[in-house]
Amino acid sequence: MFSGRSQEKLSQTEVAIAGLFSGFAVGTYLTPVEYVKCRLQSQSTSMMYTSAFDCLRKSLASPGGIQTLFTGWGTTLARDVPGHAVYFMTYNYISDLLSPKDGQPAPVHAVIAGGGCAGVAYWCSIYPFDVVKSRIQTVGMINSFGTVFVQEYRTRGFTGLYRGIGVTLPSAIISNGVIFLAYEYSKRFLDSQF
């Protein structure tokens, strides 16, 4: 769009670069959100926080201030930057593979399959980063990604780094299939109106 190429299809390299940039933006936005979410999910029965707002308020009032909310930012970027490149490249590849070669838009089955495969590819490629990020955001001490990764691996092994993925993947297939279906058909509708 910026270079004046109206409806030309992006190459896989261009899709990957766009994915990298989107991963940086999303990772930066999500770090404080996931910090609060992880803190709330990991509280014991003593209930340190009464709500997300209470966690946010207490985090901002802590000695680290706003920096506290960005605990795990580097690990979140290590997850989201390459993860989004994989995500969009997979969607692009699968939806193109299942689409007619005559330049027609991707049919419903191609969009849903591309979205579902994109969700699976994303989570399979970044799941250990997500496990480590969550651990970093919930422990009382600030540890490096490498330290926490090694601790998790030594404690739970390779399978521990993928603990919970069996629940994540079916959800990823459905939700990402629906996301891309809504995106593609909304885009087509808007293109036809303007």
Buried (B, 14 or more C-beta within 10 A) or exposed (E): EEEEEEEEEEEEEEBBBBBBEBBBEBBBEBBBEBBBBBBBEEEEEEEEBEEEEBBBEBBBEEEEEEEBBBBBBBBBBBBBBBBBBBBBBBBBBBBBEBBEEEEEBBEEEBBBBBBBBBBBBBBBBBBBBBBBBBBBBBEEEEBEBEEBBEBBBEEEEEEBBBBEBEEBBEEBBBEBBBBBBEEBEEEEEEEEEE
